Amino acid sequence: MSFGLDLQQAVKNVQIAKAAHKSFKAAAKVGVSEAEADANCVGPDCDGYDVLRKKVDDCLEKQIDLKQKLNAAEAAGDLVATQTVSEEMYELNEECAEYWEQEALGHGPVHVPRNRPYPDSEAFGFQEVMALVVLATSIIFITHGAKFHKFLICAVGMTIGTFGGLFLTEQFGITEFKPKWGVSLALGLALWIAVMFVEQLMFSAVAMGIGGGGMMIIYSFVGHYIPPQPEYYMFVAIGIGCVAGYFLTDMVKKAALTLIYSVLGGVLLGSAVSFTFWKYHMAHGDLWIENITSNDVTLDLTQWPVLVSIGTMAAGALFGIWFQNKSAKKAEKEPLLKKGDETV
């Protein structure tokens, strides 16, 4: 008899659970119904919200099913069944949490911005100083890169080394500001010193930096439109770019120094502009050198600050090519000795 009563109670608990689930879903629609949300939705992410709602319903329904199993286990006094339900609930919550974590990082069906804290718009610290250094370096590269190549070649090594350091610290999970920049600047200084002794190494580094950096930007762009991929895919893409750049070292070396400095200066200039948008909370600074090295960053070309930053890079590079070529031609036309400088 007691077993029959327990079974009746278990069935009653299941009915109560189902009624509670229906009430929960009805309460969730009190604010804005799905129909209203669909009617008012504008943009490319509308279908993505349908996917997210379905995922919410799937997780809730599976939790309700497990709650029913738990009620049945309690009614039957079955501890083994209770243990099984606990394991299944843990796996379900882990699965749902992982899914929503990817959505929060911007890799889900709705492309939310990466959860990256904004800098203080009123403060001025080391990060702002680095942005000014990047800006000043970009202007020098764009206007006088080829002319002062003998001196600036070391600065190029510092720039590429620092960029590589930011990428490595990001991959090793070093997110604190001072250690991250400290390690990166140290790596940049090491490459600077190496350049002082072996310039050929610098050209190889430039070629590999262009190849690896180019593949990183391409991967970030493609990553915005494809499902999330394992992190090592980014390493593979960058590695391919670096290897391709290494085999093109001679071509890069023979290329006009004007082009190298103009392109690198344009990239730094656009990166500084991206930091400005980020600092004043107008965008997420996806093209700032500290952020673009992260595997979680993707470039959304529907956002105007991203387009402005990329446009600044292109405009800076083109201006550098025009300005430095013009300056070089002007220098060639000037006589080696001006009047009054002749010596007997």
Phi, psi and omega in degrees: 000316183298325180294321179296319178294319179297320180295318178297321179294322179296316178297320179296320179296320178298316179297319179296319180297316179297319179296321179295321180296317179296320179295321180297314180295323179293320180294326181294340182263003184296318183296289180226125180286163178297323179297317179294319180298316179296321182292326183266355183287134178228134177120179186281354186263006184300315179296329179297324178294326175298321178295318180295318179298319179297322179294321177299312180298319180298315180296317180294317181296320178292324177293321178296319178299318179291326177295323177295319177296323179295319177298318179295321179295321178295317181296324181271355182065032184264101182288329179295317178296323177297318178297318179297317178298320180298317179295318179294322179294320178298314180296320179295313180296323178294318179297314180294320180296319179296319179298313183286334174296317178296322177295319180295332179276358177093014182254010182265190181294335173253120188277078176286156179291154179297140182282080181242125183294144178281148170292161176288120185292341182257343182277158176223108183226205185297322181297320178292324177298317179296323178296320178293322177297317178299317180297313180297318179298319181297319180294318179295316179299317184291322187266326186224023183302305183293323183296320182251034182304322183303326181264323186281345180301328177288324178294326176297317177299320178297318181295311182293321179297318179295318178299316177297323178295320177297321178294315182295316180296326177295318181290330179271005175079018177275101186251344179294141192297307186294311178299323182297310181286328179298312178296318183295315179293326177296319178294321177297319178295322178298318178291326176302310181298320180298322181294328180298333182258324185229097182290329179300324177299326180294318180294323176296319179294320178299312181298317180291324178294319178296315180295311181293317179295320178298317179293328179295316180293318179297317180296319179296321179294312181295324182297341179285339186246002179238162178299159179304138180242157176303149185298329184292345175299324180293320177300316181298315181298314180294320178299318178299317179296319179294317179296317178298319178296322180297317181288347177258017183303313182299320179295318179295320181296321181283342180294157181299131177298333177302317181295316182299310183291324180294315180295313181296320177295321178297319178298315179296322179296313177297325178294320177295322177296319178298320177298321179299315176300319182293316184297320182264022170061032178263342180199183185256013173059041184296335182259004172292137190303333179284336185262324184295341180282353181275139179293339183278350184273131173233157182258114179265106184285001174273352180267123185297326178298326177294317179295321179296318180296316178295319178298323177296320177301311182294316181295319178297318179295314180295319178296320179298317178298314181294312186293316183289324175295319178296317180295321180294319179294322179295320180293325180293328182281339181287136178293150180296325179238126178275162180300136181094349180262356183294142179241147180275000000 
